[in-house]
Amino acid sequence: MRTVSVGLTDVGRKRTVNEDAMFRDDRMGFYVVADGVGGRSKGEIASQETVEQLRMWMRDRESELDRLVTACEGGDPDAVWDIRRLLENGVQSACWMIFGMAELDPEMRGMSTTCSALLIRAGYAFAAHVGDSRVYRMRQRSVLQLTEDHTLINYKLKHGLMTPEEAARAPGKNLITRAVGHRDYVQVDTADLDVAPGDRFLLCSDGLHRYLHDDQEVVELIGDDTIQTSAHAAIALANQRGGKDNITAIVIEVRPG
């Protein structure tokens, strides 16, 4: 299998600086979306540096990754876990770097970012995630969200401290509980699931998914048109519904090799 992708980012209708950053590499099957945390100084530096750190991390470990992919394709269950750890360690490395930069420069103090990274290799999709950017998989018009929002509202929902009706009305929906660079270490969620030709993936910042009413709208965005049209439609939808934040979308299609 191979992947093809289109990625777009837009400042939106309310912001003057785009604090989102993204990276995509179809040859490696590696994709990243990062969203500088709003209200923090130099969020655009945190997001861009995180993307760059992950790009270099995966480039420098390409031979190790190829070995693990070969083992994974050979049925080694430990290789699946090792690939997840490789991604997790990459995010941790970026976190340490962002925190260190902020410690050295008072103007950067407090900067941080979300991060959602996706690697599609060996018949699997591997995700590493911090914050409230998202990764979706669509298969035969059925949508699965691979990531969990690290937000205060989602935490309260999970622990029964708030009803869905209360959450819909609650302020502070973008208050996150984890971020890359806020401290020198962050808890990273990882996941893996199978991939098949025809699957499509959407990586996006909350500037898009906050305007999606349900999974059916994900299907409407990326289900039928070309991935180029789908990416442009995602940006247009968020702007049409307010564009209050920066908007980033990467649409990926899995094709036969």
ChimeraX commands (.cxc) that place a marker at each C-alpha (Angstrom):
marker #1 position 0.00,0.00,0.00 radius 0.5
marker #1 position 1.00,3.63,-0.46 radius 0.5
marker #1 position -0.40,6.95,0.68 radius 0.5
marker #1 position -1.15,10.21,-1.09 radius 0.5
marker #1 position -2.10,13.39,0.72 radius 0.5
marker #1 position -3.04,17.05,0.52 radius 0.5
marker #1 position -2.48,19.51,3.37 radius 0.5
marker #1 position -3.81,23.03,3.75 radius 0.5
marker #1 position -3.63,25.63,6.51 radius 0.5
marker #1 position -5.44,28.96,6.82 radius 0.5
marker #1 position -5.24,31.81,9.32 radius 0.5
marker #1 position -9.06,31.97,9.59 radius 0.5
marker #1 position -11.22,35.05,9.84 radius 0.5
marker #1 position -10.36,36.34,13.31 radius 0.5
marker #1 position -6.63,35.75,13.87 radius 0.5
marker #1 position -3.72,37.70,12.41 radius 0.5
marker #1 position -1.05,35.04,13.05 radius 0.5
marker #1 position -1.28,31.39,12.03 radius 0.5
marker #1 position -0.07,29.32,14.99 radius 0.5
marker #1 position -0.81,26.01,13.24 radius 0.5
marker #1 position 1.93,23.97,11.56 radius 0.5
marker #1 position 1.91,20.74,9.59 radius 0.5
marker #1 position 4.14,18.24,7.85 radius 0.5
marker #1 position 3.45,15.46,5.38 radius 0.5
marker #1 position 5.71,12.89,3.73 radius 0.5
marker #1 position 3.92,10.42,1.48 radius 0.5
marker #1 position 7.11,8.44,0.84 radius 0.5
marker #1 position 7.51,7.68,4.55 radius 0.5
marker #1 position 3.77,7.76,5.26 radius 0.5
marker #1 position 4.30,10.28,8.06 radius 0.5
marker #1 position 2.04,13.25,8.90 radius 0.5
marker #1 position 1.87,15.84,11.69 radius 0.5
marker #1 position -0.50,18.64,12.71 radius 0.5
marker #1 position 0.43,20.99,15.56 radius 0.5
marker #1 position -1.55,23.92,16.95 radius 0.5
marker #1 position 0.22,26.51,19.09 radius 0.5
marker #1 position -1.73,26.92,22.32 radius 0.5
marker #1 position -3.85,30.05,22.22 radius 0.5
marker #1 position -3.05,32.73,24.73 radius 0.5
marker #1 position 0.54,31.53,25.14 radius 0.5
marker #1 position 3.51,33.52,23.85 radius 0.5
marker #1 position 5.11,32.32,20.62 radius 0.5
marker #1 position 2.65,29.51,19.96 radius 0.5
marker #1 position 3.61,29.65,16.28 radius 0.5
marker #1 position 7.23,28.89,17.20 radius 0.5
marker #1 position 6.22,25.98,19.44 radius 0.5
marker #1 position 4.09,24.37,16.72 radius 0.5
marker #1 position 6.61,24.87,13.92 radius 0.5
marker #1 position 9.52,23.65,16.05 radius 0.5
marker #1 position 7.56,20.57,17.12 radius 0.5
marker #1 position 6.83,19.69,13.50 radius 0.5
marker #1 position 10.49,20.21,12.58 radius 0.5
marker #1 position 11.74,18.15,15.53 radius 0.5
marker #1 position 9.48,15.25,14.55 radius 0.5
marker #1 position 10.53,15.50,10.90 radius 0.5
marker #1 position 14.20,15.23,11.89 radius 0.5
marker #1 position 13.49,12.52,14.48 radius 0.5
marker #1 position 11.87,10.26,11.88 radius 0.5
marker #1 position 14.49,11.06,9.23 radius 0.5
marker #1 position 17.34,10.18,11.57 radius 0.5
marker #1 position 15.69,6.88,12.54 radius 0.5
marker #1 position 14.57,5.79,9.10 radius 0.5
marker #1 position 16.79,2.71,9.02 radius 0.5
marker #1 position 15.48,1.67,12.44 radius 0.5
marker #1 position 11.92,2.24,11.28 radius 0.5
marker #1 position 12.49,0.18,8.12 radius 0.5
marker #1 position 13.77,-2.69,10.27 radius 0.5
marker #1 position 10.73,-2.48,12.53 radius 0.5
marker #1 position 8.36,-2.31,9.56 radius 0.5
marker #1 position 9.93,-5.45,8.09 radius 0.5
marker #1 position 9.53,-7.21,11.44 radius 0.5
marker #1 position 5.95,-5.97,11.70 radius 0.5
marker #1 position 5.13,-7.30,8.24 radius 0.5
marker #1 position 6.64,-10.61,9.35 radius 0.5
marker #1 position 4.12,-10.85,12.17 radius 0.5
marker #1 position 6.30,-9.75,15.10 radius 0.5
marker #1 position 3.87,-8.25,17.67 radius 0.5
marker #1 position 6.71,-6.57,19.53 radius 0.5
marker #1 position 7.53,-4.51,16.43 radius 0.5
marker #1 position 4.09,-2.88,16.55 radius 0.5
marker #1 position 4.73,-1.78,20.12 radius 0.5
marker #1 position 8.24,-0.60,19.23 radius 0.5
marker #1 position 6.93,1.62,16.43 radius 0.5
marker #1 position 4.46,3.18,18.84 radius 0.5
marker #1 position 7.31,3.84,21.26 radius 0.5
marker #1 position 9.40,5.36,18.47 radius 0.5
marker #1 position 6.65,7.91,17.79 radius 0.5
marker #1 position 6.09,8.55,21.49 radius 0.5
marker #1 position 9.78,9.20,22.04 radius 0.5
marker #1 position 9.79,11.63,19.12 radius 0.5
marker #1 position 7.03,13.69,20.71 radius 0.5
marker #1 position 8.83,13.57,24.06 radius 0.5
marker #1 position 12.01,14.81,22.39 radius 0.5
marker #1 position 10.10,17.71,20.85 radius 0.5
marker #1 position 8.55,18.51,24.24 radius 0.5
marker #1 position 11.96,18.66,25.90 radius 0.5
marker #1 position 13.27,20.92,23.12 radius 0.5
marker #1 position 10.32,23.36,23.27 radius 0.5
marker #1 position 10.53,23.60,27.04 radius 0.5
marker #1 position 14.29,24.16,26.86 radius 0.5
marker #1 position 13.92,26.94,24.29 radius 0.5
marker #1 position 11.41,28.70,26.53 radius 0.5
marker #1 position 13.70,28.40,29.53 radius 0.5
marker #1 position 16.49,30.13,27.62 radius 0.5
marker #1 position 14.41,32.99,26.20 radius 0.5
marker #1 position 11.99,34.90,28.47 radius 0.5
marker #1 position 9.96,35.99,25.43 radius 0.5
marker #1 position 9.15,32.34,24.74 radius 0.5
marker #1 position 8.28,31.45,28.33 radius 0.5
marker #1 position 5.12,29.38,28.48 radius 0.5
marker #1 position 4.95,28.52,24.79 radius 0.5
marker #1 position 3.44,25.12,23.97 radius 0.5
marker #1 position 1.47,23.29,21.31 radius 0.5
marker #1 position -0.81,20.38,20.55 radius 0.5
marker #1 position 0.56,17.57,18.40 radius 0.5
marker #1 position -1.10,14.80,16.41 radius 0.5
marker #1 position 1.26,12.56,14.45 radius 0.5
marker #1 position 0.29,9.67,12.17 radius 0.5
marker #1 position 2.51,7.02,10.58 radius 0.5
marker #1 position 0.99,4.67,7.98 radius 0.5
marker #1 position 3.25,1.67,7.37 radius 0.5
marker #1 position 3.12,-2.13,7.32 radius 0.5
marker #1 position -0.67,-2.25,7.10 radius 0.5
marker #1 position -1.09,-0.17,10.27 radius 0.5
marker #1 position -1.80,3.41,11.20 radius 0.5
marker #1 position 0.22,4.46,14.27 radius 0.5
marker #1 position -0.82,7.63,16.09 radius 0.5
marker #1 position 0.88,9.72,18.78 radius 0.5
marker #1 position -1.15,12.51,20.30 radius 0.5
marker #1 position -1.13,15.38,22.80 radius 0.5
marker #1 position -3.79,18.08,23.08 radius 0.5
marker #1 position -6.96,18.61,21.09 radius 0.5
marker #1 position -5.97,18.30,17.46 radius 0.5
marker #1 position -7.53,15.16,15.98 radius 0.5
marker #1 position -7.00,12.16,13.70 radius 0.5
marker #1 position -9.96,10.48,12.02 radius 0.5
marker #1 position -10.09,7.34,9.88 radius 0.5
marker #1 position -12.92,6.86,7.37 radius 0.5
marker #1 position -13.54,3.38,6.00 radius 0.5
marker #1 position -16.53,2.66,3.80 radius 0.5
marker #1 position -18.21,5.83,5.10 radius 0.5
marker #1 position -17.76,4.79,8.72 radius 0.5
marker #1 position -15.68,7.18,10.84 radius 0.5
marker #1 position -13.40,6.38,13.78 radius 0.5
marker #1 position -11.66,9.07,15.84 radius 0.5
marker #1 position -8.19,7.74,16.76 radius 0.5
marker #1 position -7.39,10.50,19.22 radius 0.5
marker #1 position -8.96,11.71,22.44 radius 0.5
marker #1 position -9.22,15.42,23.21 radius 0.5
marker #1 position -7.09,16.37,26.19 radius 0.5
marker #1 position -9.43,19.12,27.34 radius 0.5
marker #1 position -10.94,19.97,30.71 radius 0.5
marker #1 position -14.46,19.49,29.36 radius 0.5
marker #1 position -13.67,16.05,27.94 radius 0.5
marker #1 position -12.08,15.06,31.25 radius 0.5
marker #1 position -15.25,16.06,33.10 radius 0.5
marker #1 position -17.40,14.13,30.61 radius 0.5
marker #1 position -15.30,10.97,30.97 radius 0.5
marker #1 position -15.50,11.07,34.76 radius 0.5
marker #1 position -19.20,11.85,34.97 radius 0.5
marker #1 position -18.67,15.37,36.29 radius 0.5
marker #1 position -20.66,16.94,33.46 radius 0.5
marker #1 position -23.45,15.83,31.15 radius 0.5
marker #1 position -23.19,16.14,27.36 radius 0.5
marker #1 position -25.88,18.82,27.51 radius 0.5
marker #1 position -23.86,20.80,30.05 radius 0.5
marker #1 position -20.70,20.34,27.99 radius 0.5
marker #1 position -22.40,21.78,24.91 radius 0.5
marker #1 position -23.17,24.98,26.82 radius 0.5
marker #1 position -19.98,25.21,28.86 radius 0.5
marker #1 position -17.41,27.93,28.19 radius 0.5
marker #1 position -13.73,27.22,27.73 radius 0.5
marker #1 position -14.05,24.36,25.25 radius 0.5
marker #1 position -10.47,24.93,24.09 radius 0.5
marker #1 position -8.90,24.71,27.56 radius 0.5
marker #1 position -6.46,21.81,27.17 radius 0.5
marker #1 position -4.97,19.65,29.91 radius 0.5
marker #1 position -1.84,18.48,28.06 radius 0.5
marker #1 position 0.53,20.31,25.72 radius 0.5
marker #1 position 3.95,19.78,24.18 radius 0.5
marker #1 position 6.45,22.13,25.83 radius 0.5
marker #1 position 4.40,23.25,28.81 radius 0.5
marker #1 position 6.80,21.17,30.93 radius 0.5
marker #1 position 9.87,19.14,30.03 radius 0.5
marker #1 position 7.74,15.95,29.88 radius 0.5
marker #1 position 4.23,15.21,28.67 radius 0.5
marker #1 position 2.07,12.10,28.69 radius 0.5
marker #1 position 1.65,10.99,25.07 radius 0.5
marker #1 position -1.27,8.86,23.92 radius 0.5
marker #1 position -0.40,6.25,21.29 radius 0.5
marker #1 position -2.59,3.93,19.27 radius 0.5
marker #1 position -2.48,1.60,16.27 radius 0.5
marker #1 position -5.11,0.11,13.99 radius 0.5
marker #1 position -5.25,-1.73,10.70 radius 0.5
marker #1 position -5.23,0.03,7.35 radius 0.5
marker #1 position -6.74,-1.07,4.04 radius 0.5
marker #1 position -6.75,0.37,0.51 radius 0.5
marker #1 position -9.54,2.91,0.21 radius 0.5
marker #1 position -9.20,4.17,3.77 radius 0.5
marker #1 position -8.99,7.93,4.18 radius 0.5
marker #1 position -7.59,9.86,7.13 radius 0.5
marker #1 position -8.14,13.42,8.30 radius 0.5
marker #1 position -5.67,15.20,10.59 radius 0.5
marker #1 position -6.94,18.57,11.74 radius 0.5
marker #1 position -6.60,21.31,14.32 radius 0.5
marker #1 position -9.53,22.33,16.50 radius 0.5
marker #1 position -10.05,25.29,14.17 radius 0.5
marker #1 position -11.79,22.74,11.93 radius 0.5
marker #1 position -13.24,20.05,14.19 radius 0.5
marker #1 position -14.95,22.54,16.53 radius 0.5
marker #1 position -17.29,23.26,13.59 radius 0.5
marker #1 position -18.06,19.61,12.80 radius 0.5
marker #1 position -21.43,18.65,14.26 radius 0.5
marker #1 position -20.96,14.88,14.00 radius 0.5
marker #1 position -19.03,12.12,12.23 radius 0.5
marker #1 position -21.37,12.30,9.25 radius 0.5
marker #1 position -19.90,15.69,8.42 radius 0.5
marker #1 position -16.45,14.09,8.31 radius 0.5
marker #1 position -17.84,11.66,5.72 radius 0.5
marker #1 position -19.33,14.55,3.74 radius 0.5
marker #1 position -15.98,16.35,3.76 radius 0.5
marker #1 position -13.62,13.53,2.80 radius 0.5
marker #1 position -15.84,10.70,1.58 radius 0.5
marker #1 position -16.57,11.30,-2.08 radius 0.5
marker #1 position -14.49,13.99,-3.75 radius 0.5
marker #1 position -10.79,14.01,-4.52 radius 0.5
marker #1 position -8.51,14.61,-1.57 radius 0.5
marker #1 position -7.64,18.01,-3.07 radius 0.5
marker #1 position -11.30,19.02,-3.14 radius 0.5
marker #1 position -11.82,17.57,0.35 radius 0.5
marker #1 position -8.99,19.61,1.88 radius 0.5
marker #1 position -10.25,22.84,0.31 radius 0.5
marker #1 position -13.80,22.04,1.45 radius 0.5
marker #1 position -12.60,21.56,5.04 radius 0.5
marker #1 position -10.98,24.99,5.14 radius 0.5
marker #1 position -14.01,26.60,3.50 radius 0.5
marker #1 position -16.46,24.99,5.95 radius 0.5
marker #1 position -14.58,26.25,9.00 radius 0.5
marker #1 position -14.39,29.77,7.59 radius 0.5
marker #1 position -18.06,29.76,6.59 radius 0.5
marker #1 position -19.03,28.77,10.15 radius 0.5
marker #1 position -17.01,31.52,11.79 radius 0.5
marker #1 position -13.31,30.90,11.24 radius 0.5
marker #1 position -12.55,31.94,14.84 radius 0.5
marker #1 position -9.25,30.05,14.91 radius 0.5
marker #1 position -6.50,28.95,12.57 radius 0.5
marker #1 position -7.54,25.99,10.41 radius 0.5
marker #1 position -5.38,23.08,9.28 radius 0.5
marker #1 position -6.41,19.88,7.49 radius 0.5
marker #1 position -4.39,17.02,6.01 radius 0.5
marker #1 position -6.42,14.52,3.98 radius 0.5
marker #1 position -4.73,11.18,3.26 radius 0.5
marker #1 position -5.83,8.35,1.00 radius 0.5
marker #1 position -4.48,4.79,1.19 radius 0.5
marker #1 position -4.03,3.20,-2.23 radius 0.5
marker #1 position -2.80,-0.19,-3.46 radius 0.5
marker #1 position 0.96,-0.28,-3.89 radius 0.5
marker link #1:1,2 radius 0.2
marker link #1:2,3 radius 0.2
marker link #1:3,4 radius 0.2
marker link #1:4,5 radius 0.2
marker link #1:5,6 radius 0.2
marker link #1:6,7 radius 0.2
marker link #1:7,8 radius 0.2
marker link #1:8,9 radius 0.2
marker link #1:9,10 radius 0.2
marker link #1:10,11 radius 0.2
marker link #1:11,12 radius 0.2
marker link #1:12,13 radius 0.2
marker link #1:13,14 radius 0.2
marker link #1:14,15 radius 0.2
marker link #1:15,16 radius 0.2
marker link #1:16,17 radius 0.2
marker link #1:17,18 radius 0.2
marker link #1:18,19 radius 0.2
marker link #1:19,20 radius 0.2
marker link #1:20,21 radius 0.2
marker link #1:21,22 radius 0.2
marker link #1:22,23 radius 0.2
marker link #1:23,24 radius 0.2
marker link #1:24,25 radius 0.2
marker link #1:25,26 radius 0.2
marker link #1:26,27 radius 0.2
marker link #1:27,28 radius 0.2
marker link #1:28,29 radius 0.2
marker link #1:29,30 radius 0.2
marker link #1:30,31 radius 0.2
marker link #1:31,32 radius 0.2
marker link #1:32,33 radius 0.2
marker link #1:33,34 radius 0.2
marker link #1:34,35 radius 0.2
marker link #1:35,36 radius 0.2
marker link #1:36,37 radius 0.2
marker link #1:37,38 radius 0.2
marker link #1:38,39 radius 0.2
marker link #1:39,40 radius 0.2
marker link #1:40,41 radius 0.2
marker link #1:41,42 radius 0.2
marker link #1:42,43 radius 0.2
marker link #1:43,44 radius 0.2
marker link #1:44,45 radius 0.2
marker link #1:45,46 radius 0.2
marker link #1:46,47 radius 0.2
marker link #1:47,48 radius 0.2
marker link #1:48,49 radius 0.2
marker link #1:49,50 radius 0.2
marker link #1:50,51 radius 0.2
marker link #1:51,52 radius 0.2
marker link #1:52,53 radius 0.2
marker link #1:53,54 radius 0.2
marker link #1:54,55 radius 0.2
marker link #1:55,56 radius 0.2
marker link #1:56,57 radius 0.2
marker link #1:57,58 radius 0.2
marker link #1:58,59 radius 0.2
marker link #1:59,60 radius 0.2
marker link #1:60,61 radius 0.2
marker link #1:61,62 radius 0.2
marker link #1:62,63 radius 0.2
marker link #1:63,64 radius 0.2
marker link #1:64,65 radius 0.2
marker link #1:65,66 radius 0.2
marker link #1:66,67 radius 0.2
marker link #1:67,68 radius 0.2
marker link #1:68,69 radius 0.2
marker link #1:69,70 radius 0.2
marker link #1:70,71 radius 0.2
marker link #1:71,72 radius 0.2
marker link #1:72,73 radius 0.2
marker link #1:73,74 radius 0.2
marker link #1:74,75 radius 0.2
marker link #1:75,76 radius 0.2
marker link #1:76,77 radius 0.2
marker link #1:77,78 radius 0.2
marker link #1:78,79 radius 0.2
marker link #1:79,80 radius 0.2
marker link #1:80,81 radius 0.2
marker link #1:81,82 radius 0.2
marker link #1:82,83 radius 0.2
marker link #1:83,84 radius 0.2
marker link #1:84,85 radius 0.2
marker link #1:85,86 radius 0.2
marker link #1:86,87 radius 0.2
marker link #1:87,88 radius 0.2
marker link #1:88,89 radius 0.2
marker link #1:89,90 radius 0.2
marker link #1:90,91 radius 0.2
marker link #1:91,92 radius 0.2
marker link #1:92,93 radius 0.2
marker link #1:93,94 radius 0.2
marker link #1:94,95 radius 0.2
marker link #1:95,96 radius 0.2
marker link #1:96,97 radius 0.2
marker link #1:97,98 radius 0.2
marker link #1:98,99 radius 0.2
marker link #1:99,100 radius 0.2
marker link #1:100,101 radius 0.2
marker link #1:101,102 radius 0.2
marker link #1:102,103 radius 0.2
marker link #1:103,104 radius 0.2
marker link #1:104,105 radius 0.2
marker link #1:105,106 radius 0.2
marker link #1:106,107 radius 0.2
marker link #1:107,108 radius 0.2
marker link #1:108,109 radius 0.2
marker link #1:109,110 radius 0.2
marker link #1:110,111 radius 0.2
marker link #1:111,112 radius 0.2
marker link #1:112,113 radius 0.2
marker link #1:113,114 radius 0.2
marker link #1:114,115 radius 0.2
marker link #1:115,116 radius 0.2
marker link #1:116,117 radius 0.2
marker link #1:117,118 radius 0.2
marker link #1:118,119 radius 0.2
marker link #1:119,120 radius 0.2
marker link #1:120,121 radius 0.2
marker link #1:121,122 radius 0.2
marker link #1:122,123 radius 0.2
marker link #1:123,124 radius 0.2
marker link #1:124,125 radius 0.2
marker link #1:125,126 radius 0.2
marker link #1:126,127 radius 0.2
marker link #1:127,128 radius 0.2
marker link #1:128,129 radius 0.2
marker link #1:129,130 radius 0.2
marker link #1:130,131 radius 0.2
marker link #1:131,132 radius 0.2
marker link #1:132,133 radius 0.2
marker link #1:133,134 radius 0.2
marker link #1:134,135 radius 0.2
marker link #1:135,136 radius 0.2
marker link #1:136,137 radius 0.2
marker link #1:137,138 radius 0.2
marker link #1:138,139 radius 0.2
marker link #1:139,140 radius 0.2
marker link #1:140,141 radius 0.2
marker link #1:141,142 radius 0.2
marker link #1:142,143 radius 0.2
marker link #1:143,144 radius 0.2
marker link #1:144,145 radius 0.2
marker link #1:145,146 radius 0.2
marker link #1:146,147 radius 0.2
marker link #1:147,148 radius 0.2
marker link #1:148,149 radius 0.2
marker link #1:149,150 radius 0.2
marker link #1:150,151 radius 0.2
marker link #1:151,152 radius 0.2
marker link #1:152,153 radius 0.2
marker link #1:153,154 radius 0.2
marker link #1:154,155 radius 0.2
marker link #1:155,156 radius 0.2
marker link #1:156,157 radius 0.2
marker link #1:157,158 radius 0.2
marker link #1:158,159 radius 0.2
marker link #1:159,160 radius 0.2
marker link #1:160,161 radius 0.2
marker link #1:161,162 radius 0.2
marker link #1:162,163 radius 0.2
marker link #1:163,164 radius 0.2
marker link #1:164,165 radius 0.2
marker link #1:165,166 radius 0.2
marker link #1:166,167 radius 0.2
marker link #1:167,168 radius 0.2
marker link #1:168,169 radius 0.2
marker link #1:169,170 radius 0.2
marker link #1:170,171 radius 0.2
marker link #1:171,172 radius 0.2
marker link #1:172,173 radius 0.2
marker link #1:173,174 radius 0.2
marker link #1:174,175 radius 0.2
marker link #1:175,176 radius 0.2
marker link #1:176,177 radius 0.2
marker link #1:177,178 radius 0.2
marker link #1:178,179 radius 0.2
marker link #1:179,180 radius 0.2
marker link #1:180,181 radius 0.2
marker link #1:181,182 radius 0.2
marker link #1:182,183 radius 0.2
marker link #1:183,184 radius 0.2
marker link #1:184,185 radius 0.2
marker link #1:185,186 radius 0.2
marker link #1:186,187 radius 0.2
marker link #1:187,188 radius 0.2
marker link #1:188,189 radius 0.2
marker link #1:189,190 radius 0.2
marker link #1:190,191 radius 0.2
marker link #1:191,192 radius 0.2
marker link #1:192,193 radius 0.2
marker link #1:193,194 radius 0.2
marker link #1:194,195 radius 0.2
marker link #1:195,196 radius 0.2
marker link #1:196,197 radius 0.2
marker link #1:197,198 radius 0.2
marker link #1:198,199 radius 0.2
marker link #1:199,200 radius 0.2
marker link #1:200,201 radius 0.2
marker link #1:201,202 radius 0.2
marker link #1:202,203 radius 0.2
marker link #1:203,204 radius 0.2
marker link #1:204,205 radius 0.2
marker link #1:205,206 radius 0.2
marker link #1:206,207 radius 0.2
marker link #1:207,208 radius 0.2
marker link #1:208,209 radius 0.2
marker link #1:209,210 radius 0.2
marker link #1:210,211 radius 0.2
marker link #1:211,212 radius 0.2
marker link #1:212,213 radius 0.2
marker link #1:213,214 radius 0.2
marker link #1:214,215 radius 0.2
marker link #1:215,216 radius 0.2
marker link #1:216,217 radius 0.2
marker link #1:217,218 radius 0.2
marker link #1:218,219 radius 0.2
marker link #1:219,220 radius 0.2
marker link #1:220,221 radius 0.2
marker link #1:221,222 radius 0.2
marker link #1:222,223 radius 0.2
marker link #1:223,224 radius 0.2
marker link #1:224,225 radius 0.2
marker link #1:225,226 radius 0.2
marker link #1:226,227 radius 0.2
marker link #1:227,228 radius 0.2
marker link #1:228,229 radius 0.2
marker link #1:229,230 radius 0.2
marker link #1:230,231 radius 0.2
marker link #1:231,232 radius 0.2
marker link #1:232,233 radius 0.2
marker link #1:233,234 radius 0.2
marker link #1:234,235 radius 0.2
marker link #1:235,236 radius 0.2
marker link #1:236,237 radius 0.2
marker link #1:237,238 radius 0.2
marker link #1:238,239 radius 0.2
marker link #1:239,240 radius 0.2
marker link #1:240,241 radius 0.2
marker link #1:241,242 radius 0.2
marker link #1:242,243 radius 0.2
marker link #1:243,244 radius 0.2
marker link #1:244,245 radius 0.2
marker link #1:245,246 radius 0.2
marker link #1:246,247 radius 0.2
marker link #1:247,248 radius 0.2
marker link #1:248,249 radius 0.2
marker link #1:249,250 radius 0.2
marker link #1:250,251 radius 0.2
marker link #1:251,252 radius 0.2
marker link #1:252,253 radius 0.2
marker link #1:253,254 radius 0.2
marker link #1:254,255 radius 0.2
marker link #1:255,256 radius 0.2
marker link #1:256,257 radius 0.2
view
